[in-house]
Amino acid sequence: MVPAGTLASGEGRAAPAAGALLVRGLTSDSRRVSAGSMFVAISGIHSDGHDFVAAAAALGASAAIVERPVPGAELTQIVVDDSRIALAAAAAWWYGDPSRELGVVGVTGTDGKTTTTFLAAAVLEAAGISTGFITTAALRVGPLQSANPEHVTTPEAPQLQRMLRAMVGSGNSAAVVETTSHGLALNRVAEIAYDVAIFTNLTHEHLELHGTFEAYREAKLSLFERLGAEREAKRLPRVWPRAAIVNADDAAAPLFVAAANRAGARVVTYGESPEVDVRATGAEEGRGPLRFHAATPRWSGSVELGLFGSFNVHNALAAVALGEALELEPDRIREGLRRVTGVPGRMERIDCGQPFTVVVDYAHSPASLQKVLDILATAAVPGGGLIAVFGSAGERDVQKRPMMGFVAGERCRLVVVTDEDPRGENSAAILGEIAAGAEAAGKLRGRDLLCIGDRRAAIEAAFERAAPGDVVLLAGKGHEQTIIMADGPMPWDERSEAVGALGRLGYRNE
């Protein structure tokens, strides 16, 4: 069996009937082709898979899915209109459509997706629903959690479907999938039968792929528009509702509600305004757990989180709203939220006995950087200030760079601009674009604005200049384990680098 398409012959080789085609694997990466594999040629940003069809044939591929016939390639070619959609269909077929055996929750938005995914999974687990998840920071299959080794949140369809199948095989009955605009626009999730969609917020990000903010928003909306698609063939022990969880405090909320209504999904709104379905009031944050009062149509009461940052109230509300949509026991919802005491690379404090606060966070958009800095401003002791160390990824959204510089320049007494993932771009040019925004906010290079490409040196410079009571934010890398340079990824662990830099200054109490 192969995905629908037109068979084309490779030169010197006749195309067999579709039923006679033997496939032993599936990949869109020609380097991973093995004997009998089906290779799917994807036209990407930096390379075109059609250029590697002949190489795939030489490695033993039995067939290739292509958007145009490739002359000279000695293998069966299946011509389709869109190879990305075909890849998703082929991957779902190859792994036996695992999303039909799972209750699937998709979490989308600009910020808060990873934390919301952790919280949603914790609520489901506390209610007795074995749950796997796929996030930027970590993966969980069955009871085993591991770091996500890639710089990609929503992987290509074969890897995604393989993980979902592994969840089924490991006893999970639900999956929470952090669903990015890339995953939606590039059809990586095209064959996933989502039951519930969660919208966190919408701000400036990823215009390098989408081109315009409107196209970025449309990609996010598409998750809600297709809610319930392919659900008829679900094979679940319990019936999952078709539901949309929407942050009503975000300006784009009406669009997401409308998309959910078109899909026939039940809408559950959350936020702080009086008219929402799930509302938070009286948030309290101190040195202990973050607490707030939740009110839903079924119950009301105090909710406790082990997370730092009042913005996590909205992330927790999304998980409460999921519990409402599934009609989970209120005590189980609260217990699940209480269990989450941290998310890798999100507002992680590094304490080696230094007289200033160090926080590692993944903030890498103007809105998330602003949100984190505004929260951290309240953590500085009297007389202390903020120091931010951050960069912006190469070959990604360039418009956000000066915006991030301006956000930091307005809020910090010292801005240190450094490498994030420069990739093939000129590092100094990226730093200059960020610095221009900080300068527009009144910062002066060499005084309260430093441009240091080497991230290790940048962190050391920030710590050397930190005064007692300051808060130093290391933003942008969070949980990631590499920095992507022009010649490929180099190992990197922000937490370990921070501990090492503090140790070189004589602080070793952690």
Helices and strands as residue ranges (DSSP letters): E 6-8, G 18-20, E 25-27, G 30-32, E 37-40, G 49-52, H 53-58, E 63-66, E 76-79, H 83-94, G 98-101, E 103-108, H 113-126, E 131-134, E 138-141, E 144-147, H 157-169, E 174-178, H 181-185, E 196-199, H 207-210, H 213-225, G 231-233, E 243-247, H 253-262, E 266-271, E 278-284, E 290-295, E 300-305, H 312-326, H 330-339, E 348-350, E 357-361, H 366-377, E 386-390, H 400-411, E 414-417, H 427-440, E 449-451, H 455-465, E 471-475, E 482-485, E 488-491, H 494-504
